[in-house]
Amino acid sequence: MPELPEVETTRRGLAPHARKRRIVALTVYEPRLRWPIARDLPRALAGRRIQRVGRRAKYLLLSLESGTLLLHLGMSGNLRAVPAATPRLKHDHFDLVLDSGTALRFNDPRRFGSLLYTEGDPAEHALLKHLAPEPFARAFNADYLWRITRGRRVALKQLIMNSHLVVGVGNIYASEALFRARLNPKRRAASLTRVEAGRLVRAIRTVLKLAIRAGGTTLRDYLSADGAPGYFRQRLYVYERRGQPCRRCRTPIKALTQGQRSTYYCPHCQR
């Protein structure tokens, strides 16, 4: 599933193509995404200019002269900037055609992505209004993380993947951040000390920043806005490395299942 670094990489790749461009047409090939694309959306968007390309959690926000498009990549989607005349691929579901001759083309084999429109403040949209702080925001700091862990029996890994507490820390990056912070993913959240909370905040930010610089992590389906895969997979310390030697201490990496998701860790470095 595309996580925060993949979505941010897509945002940065699309921004030069989309910013200040006018929408010529929304061409829908397959409206049946996670939520059906509204039938009147192509008519409503025609002629509107894109003012900026933003992101909130894993949602891309295309701010228009009036209103905002909310786009989610789902579990396997990607949004690419291509010449509008480029032949369609299987699972290409819509084109947002711009006055430059470029199309923002959405491909999603599983159709769990979405394209929604809101006229109001996007921060108040039902999908966004209850989201937690961004991991790079000032509000996400050691004091905040320590405070929200008090009294929580849930494991550390599951806590930092809770989008009601902090957004954007998906499965891959949760395992990687806990390794960098030298924290066992099975530990109860309430056992975290203030010092460890600061270490984990720094580790989360470091992992996400490195992943963004590398263009994300391509495990299966993800491609960036220019069609390139992400290269952070080559820098992973623990994720999907079960049985391989730890890059720090050479102890074999272990795996377990938490909340129906795979967790990878070093039993020596993360005691």
C-alpha positions in Angstrom: 0.0 0.0 0.0 1.4 3.5 -0.8 2.3 5.2 2.4 3.2 8.8 3.3 6.6 8.8 1.5 5.0 7.4 -1.7 2.1 9.9 -1.6 4.5 12.8 -0.9 6.8 11.6 -3.7 3.8 11.6 -6.0 2.8 15.1 -4.8 6.2 16.5 -5.5 6.3 14.9 -8.9 2.9 16.1 -9.9 3.1 19.7 -8.6 5.2 21.1 -11.5 2.8 19.6 -14.0 -0.4 20.6 -12.3 0.1 23.9 -10.5 -1.6 26.9 -12.2 -2.9 24.6 -15.0 -6.5 24.6 -16.1 -8.5 21.4 -16.2 -9.7 20.7 -19.8 -11.6 17.6 -19.0 -12.0 14.7 -16.5 -12.3 11.6 -18.6 -13.6 8.7 -16.5 -13.0 5.2 -17.9 -14.0 3.2 -14.8 -16.1 5.1 -12.1 -16.3 2.2 -9.7 -13.5 3.0 -7.3 -13.7 2.7 -3.5 -16.5 5.3 -3.8 -18.0 5.8 -7.3 -16.8 8.9 -9.1 -19.7 11.4 -9.1 -21.4 11.5 -12.5 -21.5 15.3 -12.6 -17.8 15.7 -11.6 -16.4 16.0 -15.1 -18.8 18.9 -15.9 -18.1 20.5 -12.5 -14.3 20.5 -13.0 -14.1 21.6 -16.7 -12.3 24.9 -16.9 -11.2 25.1 -13.3 -7.6 26.0 -12.5 -5.5 24.0 -10.1 -3.9 26.4 -7.6 -1.7 24.0 -5.6 -1.0 20.3 -5.0 -1.0 19.4 -1.3 -1.1 16.4 0.9 -2.8 15.5 4.2 -1.8 12.1 5.5 -2.2 9.7 2.5 -4.6 12.0 0.6 -3.5 14.2 -2.3 -5.3 17.5 -2.3 -5.7 19.4 -5.5 -6.8 22.9 -4.5 -8.9 24.5 -7.3 -10.0 28.1 -7.8 -13.1 26.9 -5.9 -13.3 23.6 -4.1 -10.7 20.8 -3.6 -10.2 17.3 -5.1 -9.3 14.6 -2.6 -7.5 11.7 -4.2 -6.4 8.5 -2.4 -4.1 6.0 -4.1 -5.7 3.0 -2.3 -3.7 -0.2 -1.9 -2.1 -0.4 -5.3 -2.8 2.9 -7.1 -0.5 5.4 -8.8 -1.1 8.8 -10.3 1.2 9.6 -13.3 1.8 12.7 -15.4 1.7 11.5 -19.1 1.0 13.1 -22.5 -2.8 13.0 -22.9 -2.5 11.0 -26.1 -0.5 8.2 -24.4 -2.3 4.8 -24.9 -4.1 3.6 -21.9 -2.9 0.7 -19.8 -5.0 -1.9 -18.2 -6.5 -0.5 -14.9 -6.2 3.1 -16.0 -9.4 4.5 -14.5 -9.4 8.2 -15.3 -7.5 11.1 -16.9 -7.5 14.6 -15.5 -6.5 16.4 -18.8 -4.8 19.8 -18.4 -4.4 22.7 -20.8 -0.7 21.9 -21.2 -1.6 18.6 -23.0 -0.6 16.6 -20.0 -3.0 14.2 -18.3 -2.8 13.1 -14.6 -3.7 9.4 -15.1 -4.8 7.2 -12.3 -4.1 3.5 -12.4 -5.4 1.1 -9.7 -5.6 -2.7 -10.2 -7.6 -3.2 -7.0 -9.9 -0.1 -7.4 -9.5 0.8 -3.7 -8.4 4.4 -4.6 -10.8 7.3 -4.7 -11.5 10.7 -6.3 -13.8 13.0 -4.3 -14.7 16.7 -4.5 -15.5 19.1 -1.7 -16.6 22.7 -2.0 -15.8 23.4 1.7 -12.7 23.5 3.8 -11.0 20.2 3.1 -9.7 20.0 6.7 -13.4 19.7 7.7 -14.1 16.8 5.3 -15.3 13.7 7.0 -12.2 11.8 5.8 -9.7 14.3 7.1 -11.2 16.2 10.1 -10.4 13.5 12.7 -6.9 12.8 11.5 -4.0 13.1 13.9 -0.9 15.4 13.6 1.5 14.9 10.7 4.8 13.3 11.7 6.8 16.4 10.6 4.5 18.8 12.4 5.6 20.6 15.6 2.6 19.1 17.4 4.2 15.6 16.9 7.0 15.7 19.5 8.4 13.7 22.4 5.9 15.2 24.9 3.0 14.4 22.7 4.0 10.9 22.0 4.8 10.2 25.7 1.4 11.7 26.7 -0.7 9.6 24.3 1.0 6.4 25.4 0.1 6.7 29.1 -2.2 3.9 30.2 -2.2 2.2 26.8 -1.7 -1.5 26.7 -1.4 -1.8 22.9 2.0 -2.7 21.4 4.2 0.2 20.3 4.1 -0.7 16.7 0.3 -0.8 16.6 0.2 2.5 18.4 2.3 4.5 15.9 0.3 3.0 13.1 -2.9 4.5 14.5 -3.9 7.4 12.2 -5.9 8.9 15.1 -2.7 9.4 17.0 -0.2 10.1 14.2 -0.7 9.9 10.4 1.4 8.4 7.8 3.4 5.7 9.7 2.4 2.7 7.8 3.6 -0.9 8.2 6.9 -0.7 6.5 8.1 2.5 8.2 6.8 1.5 11.6 9.1 -1.5 11.6 12.0 0.6 10.3 11.5 3.4 12.8 11.3 1.1 15.8 14.5 -0.6 14.7 16.3 2.8 14.4 15.0 3.7 17.8 16.1 0.4 19.3 12.6 -0.4 20.6 10.9 -3.8 20.6 7.7 -3.6 18.6 6.0 -5.9 21.1 6.5 -3.5 24.1 3.4 -2.0 25.7 3.1 1.6 24.7 2.7 2.7 28.3 6.2 1.5 29.1 7.7 4.1 26.8 9.9 6.7 28.7 10.1 10.3 27.7 13.7 9.8 26.4 12.5 6.8 24.3 9.6 8.8 23.0 12.0 11.5 21.7 14.1 8.8 20.2 11.1 7.3 18.4 9.9 10.7 17.1 13.3 11.3 15.6 13.5 7.8 14.1 10.0 8.1 12.5 11.0 11.5 10.9 14.4 10.1 9.7 12.9 7.0 8.1 10.2 9.0 6.4 12.6 11.7 5.1 15.0 9.1 3.8 12.2 7.2 2.1 10.9 10.5 0.4 14.4 11.2 -0.8 14.6 7.7 -2.3 11.2 8.1 -4.0 9.3 5.8 -1.7 9.5 2.0 -1.4 8.4 -0.2 -4.3 7.4 -3.6 -3.1 4.9 -4.5 -5.7 2.7 -1.9 -7.5 3.8 1.6 -6.5 5.2 4.0 -9.2 5.9 7.7 -8.7 4.4 10.5 -10.8 7.0 10.0 -13.6 6.4 6.2 -13.6 9.6 5.4 -11.7 9.7 2.9 -8.8 10.8 3.9 -5.3 14.3 2.8 -4.2 14.0 2.9 -0.4 13.6 -0.9 -0.4 17.3 -1.2 -0.9 17.9 0.7 2.4 15.5 -1.3 4.6 17.1 -2.6 7.8 14.4 -5.1 8.8 11.3 -5.1 6.7 10.8 -8.3 4.7 14.3 -9.4 5.8 13.3 -12.4 8.0 16.2 -14.8 8.6 18.7 -12.4 7.0 21.5 -11.0 9.2 20.9 -7.7 11.0 22.8 -4.9 9.2 24.1 -3.8 12.7 24.8 -6.9 14.7 24.4 -9.8 12.2 21.7 -11.5 14.4 19.0 -13.0 12.1 16.0 -10.8 11.7 12.7 -12.2 13.1 9.1 -11.7 12.0 5.8 -11.9 13.8 2.2 -10.9 13.1 0.6 -7.9 14.9 -2.9 -6.8 14.1 -2.9 -9.0 11.0 0.2 -7.2 9.7 3.8 -8.5 9.5 6.3 -7.0 11.8 10.1 -7.4 11.4 12.7 -6.7 14.1 16.2 -7.6 15.4 15.9 -9.6 18.7 19.3 -8.3 19.8 19.1 -4.6 18.8 15.5 -4.3 19.9 15.4 -6.0 23.2 
